Amino acid sequence: MDLDSKKHFSLKKWVTNKINRKFIFIFSIIFLITLSNVILVYNLQSSQKSDGALIDAAGRNRMLSQRIGYYSEMVAKGHEEDRAPLLSFIELHHTSFYALKDGGIAPGIADNKILPPAIPSIMPTVLKAEELWLEYKEKADIIANEVTFINGTLNPKIKSSLDFLEDNSPEMLRRNNEIAAAYVKINEGKQVVGNITSLIMFVITVIILLFGFVVSKSISKPIQHLYLATKKIGQGDYTSRVDVKTGDELEELGLALNKTTEALAQVEKERKQIDSAKTRFISITSHELRSPMTPMKAQLQMLEGEYFGKISKKQKEAVQTVIRNANRLDKIIVDFLEVSRIEAARLKFIFKKVSLTQSVNQLLKFMEGFMPEKKVKIIGHIDNLPIIEVDPDRVDQVLRNLINNAIKFSPDNGQVVVTAKKKENYIQFSVTDQGVGLKLEDQRRIFEPFYQAEQTIYRKKGGTGLGLAICRGIVEAQNGKLWLESEVGKGSTFYFTLPLIPVKEIKAIKLLFSSQENVELEFKKLFLEILGPMGENEFNVLKRLGLSKDTILSYVKEIQGHGIINNNQTQNLILVVEKFFGKDVSAEIRNLYLKVLGPMGEKQLNKLPGITTKDILGDINILERNHILTVKEASDFRDNVLALFEKRSSNNRLDKKVAGKEIIEAGFVKNNIG
């Protein structure tokens, strides 16, 4: 693991641990509060059950004192059979009373619950009742144990004891009631306290949960911002920055992400600069090489045909070798030019209504003679396709390239299967070979220019690595799709589709590099010119929306509606946007061509690669050199063109550096002029 990976891993581990500790802390508090609530509820229930037992015991003592009075009276009347119950009730009352006072098991109470000792607030009432109970018990014992009658007369001890019981029974009942009432009051107080405590605990729990929610949001929201930022970075948007102000590890993570994004943006900028330089080099080189290639090949062919005189067999073989390499070089140059045309939406399409069934079958018959030494059989499954409006030559070009590749990489005596069938709203073509197949990483990049999977194998087969890229450009420019399915050792199937609905406008497909860089640079300068320091921020917002004509115009009107720019600035921006994308300029240039050249003006105009001053003035120079225009006509034509662009430049009231020739010469291609 390298140093950067270790730093990344350590940062990730540190942040994760910090966040985990926060969540553990929050959930620990919630758990403790919940546990406290459970314990509190349990204690309240236990206390209420205990108080209920005390109240039951006090009520039972009251009943026992009544029974003692009743059976004492029965014994005094001579009912000897009531002595035993009297003794039993005396003992029960005594045990129950001291269980109330000192704690213990009270006889007759459900489940033989152990009663707690009397609490201090009740003890004075209990002590008063105890004092009376001891006298009450002493008198009841006399009645229960002494002889009832002496010489036919009621025993004086029993009589005095019975009188005491009769006199103090109400007091005994009252004191037992006081004890029971005291416990009832305490129980009610506990219930009130319990209810209040439960309410407080509930409120605390709600507060803790809300606190946990807020803390969780304070963690999850920055994480969501970080996630969205990383998602944008993954989509290639390096302008996104996160603003996390948490004062903790998440803020540090956000700062680290911003630094990473800035580094990626710098790398992307450098990559675009390299791509731009590479493409300019390829474009210039291919154009410069194309010019001398045709006469050079003609001279070589004349030399081979002994036009300049007899040559030896060895000399002829050498010339043929040079011709083969010249043809190969010419093919490479043509491919480069084709790529540049695709990227600029200048690839020529001649649309006509044709039966693809017939044209594809004709192509398959023609391809049967390709590389006869391999003896590869071409099998066609072509449905009866509808007549649609396409460029049959371009369809043939794509199919021919795919079939060529399939034959090249199929084994000898193998077969290539070509299908074409109508789907919902498109026609789907496929070319299947029995070759070596492609690895997954090669499948992802096979349509990139210059990329060749299994370099050593593919180089042996020849080719520039541009064929599939050109096929993709041709298909996607017509709103179609090109893809493949492949398995190593079993071969590959290339699919492409063409829509049934005619294509109204050929799209520019970027194959080598993004021309967006030029658009961004010019419009960024324009926004800074009009809006000042805030222009960069508005430009970055617009850049994320996309720098298309419709998007820019909509955005200009939107920021006008918000008062960011005034009406005059709005009109200036709209004029420059229209100039950028060729509105009105193309129409006026067309009128100039028709006025100067007459009927051939339309044809000459369509040859233009673009509508920049450079393209038009270069075309005028060619017309003058070929004597199609006189010197005066060419001069007047140039003056009119320059006047037209100068007029456009002055109308928008911007600095000419921003809205004049430099913008016009930015290299934007016309959109189907005429």
MOZI-V339209 format. One record per residue. PSI is psi as a letter, one per 20 degrees, with the letter a starting at -180 (* if undefined). OMEGA is omega in degrees with one decimal (999 if undefined). Layout:
PSI/OMEGA + PSI/OMEGA
//
This chain:
p/-177.9 + r/-174.5 + g/179.8 + g/179.6 + h/179.1 + g/178.0 + g/179.6 + g/-179.1 + g/-179.4 + g/178.7 + g/-180.0 + g/-179.3 + g/-179.3 + g/179.3 + g/-179.8 + g/179.7 + g/179.3 + g/-179.7 + g/178.8 + g/179.8 + h/177.5 + g/-179.9 + h/178.6 + g/179.4 + g/-179.3 + g/-177.4 + h/175.2 + g/177.9 + g/179.0 + g/179.6 + g/-179.4 + g/177.8 + g/178.8 + g/178.8 + g/177.8 + g/177.2 + g/180.0 + g/179.8 + g/179.9 + g/179.2 + g/179.7 + g/180.0 + h/178.4 + g/178.7 + g/178.6 + g/179.9 + g/178.9 + h/176.7 + g/179.4 + g/177.7 + h/177.6 + h/178.1 + h/178.3 + g/178.7 + g/177.6 + g/-179.4 + g/179.0 + g/177.6 + h/179.0 + h/177.7 + h/177.3 + g/178.9 + h/-178.8 + h/179.0 + h/176.3 + g/178.6 + h/179.5 + g/178.8 + g/-178.3 + g/-177.2 + h/174.9 + g/178.4 + h/178.9 + g/179.3 + g/179.9 + h/178.4 + j/175.1 + j/178.0 + n/-176.0 + h/-178.2 + i/-178.8 + i/178.9 + g/-177.3 + g/176.5 + h/-179.9 + g/178.3 + h/-179.1 + g/-179.5 + h/177.4 + g/-179.1 + g/179.4 + g/-179.5 + g/-177.7 + g/-180.0 + g/-178.7 + h/-178.2 + g/-177.6 + h/170.8 + h/175.7 + h/-175.1 + g/-172.0 + i/-176.6 + q/-180.0 + a/-178.9 + p/177.1 + o/-179.2 + p/176.6 + i/178.5 + p/-174.3 + p/177.0 + j/179.3 + l/-176.8 + q/177.0 + p/-178.5 + q/175.9 + q/176.3 + q/179.1 + p/-179.4 + q/-174.9 + h/-176.6 + h/-178.9 + i/-173.0 + g/178.5 + g/178.5 + g/-179.9 + g/-178.5 + h/176.4 + g/178.7 + h/179.9 + g/-179.5 + g/179.1 + h/-177.8 + h/-178.8 + g/176.4 + g/-179.1 + g/-179.2 + g/-179.3 + g/-179.6 + h/179.7 + h/177.6 + h/178.7 + g/-179.0 + h/-176.4 + h/-171.9 + h/-178.1 + r/176.0 + p/-173.4 + g/-175.9 + p/173.2 + o/-178.7 + l/175.5 + j/-179.2 + q/-179.3 + p/-179.3 + p/-178.1 + h/179.5 + g/-179.4 + g/-178.2 + g/-179.3 + h/178.6 + g/-179.6 + h/177.5 + h/179.6 + g/-179.5 + g/-179.0 + h/-179.0 + h/-172.4 + i/178.4 + g/178.0 + h/-179.7 + h/178.7 + g/177.5 + g/-178.2 + g/-178.3 + h/174.7 + h/177.3 + h/178.4 + g/179.0 + g/-179.6 + g/-179.5 + h/178.9 + g/179.1 + h/176.7 + g/180.0 + g/178.4 + g/-179.3 + g/178.1 + g/177.4 + g/178.0 + h/179.1 + g/178.4 + g/179.3 + g/179.5 + g/179.2 + g/179.2 + g/179.9 + g/178.8 + g/178.7 + g/179.1 + g/179.9 + h/177.7 + g/179.0 + g/179.0 + g/179.4 + g/178.7 + g/179.4 + g/179.4 + g/179.2 + g/177.3 + g/177.3 + g/177.8 + h/179.2 + g/-179.8 + g/179.7 + g/178.9 + g/178.5 + h/179.3 + h/176.9 + g/-173.2 + h/-177.8 + g/174.8 + h/178.5 + h/177.9 + g/176.8 + g/179.3 + h/-179.5 + g/-179.7 + h/179.0 + g/179.0 + h/177.9 + g/178.3 + h/178.3 + g/178.1 + h/178.6 + j/176.6 + j/178.6 + o/-177.9 + j/177.0 + i/-175.9 + p/175.3 + q/178.6 + q/179.2 + n/-177.7 + o/180.0 + m/-179.3 + i/180.0 + j/-178.6 + b/-176.1 + h/179.2 + h/176.2 + g/177.5 + h/178.1 + g/177.8 + g/177.7 + g/178.5 + h/178.9 + g/178.6 + g/178.3 + g/178.2 + g/180.0 + g/178.3 + g/178.6 + g/178.4 + h/178.9 + g/178.6 + g/177.8 + g/179.7 + h/178.3 + g/179.2 + h/179.1 + g/179.6 + h/178.7 + g/178.4 + g/178.6 + g/-179.4 + g/179.0 + g/179.9 + g/-177.3 + g/177.2 + g/178.9 + g/-179.4 + g/-178.6 + g/-178.8 + g/-177.4 + g/-177.3 + h/177.9 + g/-178.4 + h/179.8 + h/-176.5 + h/-175.6 + g/-178.9 + i/-174.2 + g/-176.7 + g/177.5 + h/179.4 + g/178.3 + h/179.4 + g/179.0 + g/179.2 + g/179.4 + h/176.9 + h/178.0 + g/179.1 + h/-179.7 + j/176.6 + k/178.7 + h/-178.3 + j/179.6 + r/-177.6 + q/173.5 + q/-178.5 + r/179.1 + g/-179.6 + h/177.8 + h/179.1 + g/178.7 + h/178.6 + g/178.4 + g/179.7 + h/176.3 + g/178.6 + g/179.6 + g/179.4 + g/179.7 + h/176.5 + g/177.1 + g/179.0 + g/177.6 + g/178.3 + h/178.4 + g/178.4 + g/-180.0 + g/178.4 + g/178.7 + g/178.4 + g/179.3 + h/179.1 + g/178.6 + g/-179.2 + h/177.8 + g/179.1 + g/-178.2 + h/-178.4 + j/-177.7 + k/179.4 + j/179.4 + p/-175.2 + p/174.4 + p/175.7 + n/-174.9 + p/175.7 + q/178.0 + o/-176.2 + r/171.7 + o/-179.3 + h/178.2 + g/-178.4 + g/-175.8 + h/179.4 + g/178.3 + h/177.3 + h/178.8 + g/-179.3 + h/177.8 + g/179.2 + h/-176.0 + i/179.5 + h/-179.6 + j/-178.0 + p/-179.2 + m/-177.3 + h/-178.1 + h/-179.6 + i/178.6 + l/177.2 + p/-178.7 + p/177.6 + p/-179.9 + p/-179.2 + p/172.8 + n/-173.9 + o/177.8 + r/174.5 + n/-172.9 + q/178.2 + q/175.6 + p/-179.3 + r/-178.1 + o/-179.9 + r/170.4 + o/-175.0 + h/179.8 + h/179.1 + h/176.0 + g/177.2 + h/-178.9 + g/179.6 + g/-179.5 + g/-178.4 + g/179.5 + g/-179.3 + g/179.8 + h/176.1 + g/179.8 + g/-178.4 + g/179.3 + g/-178.6 + g/-171.9 + j/172.6 + q/178.1 + r/175.6 + q/-178.8 + j/177.2 + a/179.2 + q/176.8 + p/-177.6 + p/179.4 + p/178.8 + q/174.1 + p/-178.0 + q/178.8 + p/174.3 + b/-175.7 + f/-178.6 + k/179.4 + r/174.3 + p/-178.6 + p/176.4 + q/174.2 + q/176.7 + o/-176.2 + p/177.5 + r/177.9 + k/-176.5 + b/-174.5 + i/-177.9 + r/-176.9 + q/173.5 + r/-176.7 + g/-178.8 + h/176.5 + h/179.5 + h/-178.4 + h/-171.5 + j/-171.4 + h/-178.7 + j/176.8 + q/177.5 + q/176.2 + i/-179.3 + p/176.9 + p/179.1 + q/179.0 + m/-168.4 + g/-174.5 + h/-179.8 + g/-174.6 + h/178.4 + h/178.0 + h/-179.2 + i/-179.2 + r/178.9 + r/-177.1 + i/-174.4 + j/-179.6 + i/-173.5 + g/-178.5 + h/176.7 + g/178.0 + g/176.9 + g/178.8 + g/179.5 + g/-180.0 + g/-177.3 + g/-176.0 + h/176.8 + h/179.1 + k/178.6 + k/175.9 + a/179.3 + q/177.7 + p/179.8 + r/179.2 + q/170.6 + p/-174.4 + q/176.3 + p/-176.8 + p/178.7 + i/-177.3 + i/178.1 + a/-175.5 + q/172.7 + p/177.0 + p/179.2 + q/165.5 + q/-177.4 + q/172.9 + p/-178.0 + q/176.2 + h/-179.9 + p/-178.5 + q/178.5 + p/-178.4 + h/-177.1 + p/179.0 + p/-178.3 + q/172.5 + p/-179.5 + p/-177.9 + o/-179.3 + g/-174.9 + g/-178.2 + r/-176.5 + p/175.8 + i/179.6 + h/-177.4 + g/179.5 + g/179.0 + g/-178.1 + g/-177.3 + g/-176.5 + g/-177.9 + h/175.8 + g/176.4 + h/-178.8 + g/-179.8 + h/177.7 + h/179.8 + g/-174.4 + g/-171.3 + i/-180.0 + b/-175.4 + h/-178.4 + i/-178.3 + h/-177.9 + g/178.9 + g/179.3 + h/178.4 + g/179.9 + h/176.0 + g/-179.5 + h/-179.1 + h/178.9 + h/178.8 + h/-179.8 + p/-175.9 + l/172.9 + r/-177.5 + g/-177.1 + g/-179.0 + g/-178.8 + g/-179.6 + g/178.5 + g/-178.1 + h/177.8 + g/179.5 + h/-179.5 + g/-179.1 + h/172.7 + g/179.4 + h/178.8 + j/176.6 + j/-179.5 + h/176.7 + q/179.6 + r/-176.4 + g/-178.6 + g/178.2 + h/178.4 + g/-179.6 + h/178.2 + g/-180.0 + g/-178.6 + g/179.7 + g/-178.7 + h/178.0 + g/179.4 + h/178.5 + g/179.1 + g/-172.6 + j/167.0 + j/-179.7 + p/178.0 + g/179.8 + g/-179.1 + g/-179.3 + g/-178.4 + h/176.0 + g/179.1 + g/179.1 + h/177.9 + g/-179.9 + g/-179.7 + h/-179.2 + g/-175.7 + g/-171.6 + i/-179.0 + b/-175.9 + h/-178.1 + i/179.9 + h/179.8 + g/-178.5 + g/-179.5 + h/-179.6 + h/-178.5 + i/177.7 + i/-176.6 + p/175.2 + h/-179.3 + a/-179.7 + k/174.8 + r/176.9 + h/179.8 + g/-179.9 + g/-173.9 + g/-179.8 + h/175.8 + h/179.0 + h/178.9 + h/178.2 + g/178.9 + g/179.5 + h/179.6 + g/-179.4 + h/-179.8 + j/176.0 + k/172.9 + h/175.1 + q/173.1 + r/178.8 + g/-179.5 + g/179.9 + g/179.1 + g/179.7 + g/178.0 + h/179.7 + g/179.1 + g/-179.3 + g/-179.9 + g/179.3 + g/180.0 + h/178.4 + h/179.2 + g/-179.4 + h/177.0 + h/177.4 + g/179.3 + h/-177.8 + g/-177.0 + h/-177.0 + h/-175.1 + j/171.0 + k/176.6 + r/172.3 + p/-175.7 + h/179.5 + h/-179.0 + g/-171.4 + i/-175.2 + c/-169.0 + h/-177.0 + h/177.9 + g/-178.0 + h/-177.3 + j/180.0 + i/172.7 + j/180.0 + p/-173.9 + q/-179.1 + q/178.1 + n/175.4 + m/179.4 + p/178.1 + */999
//
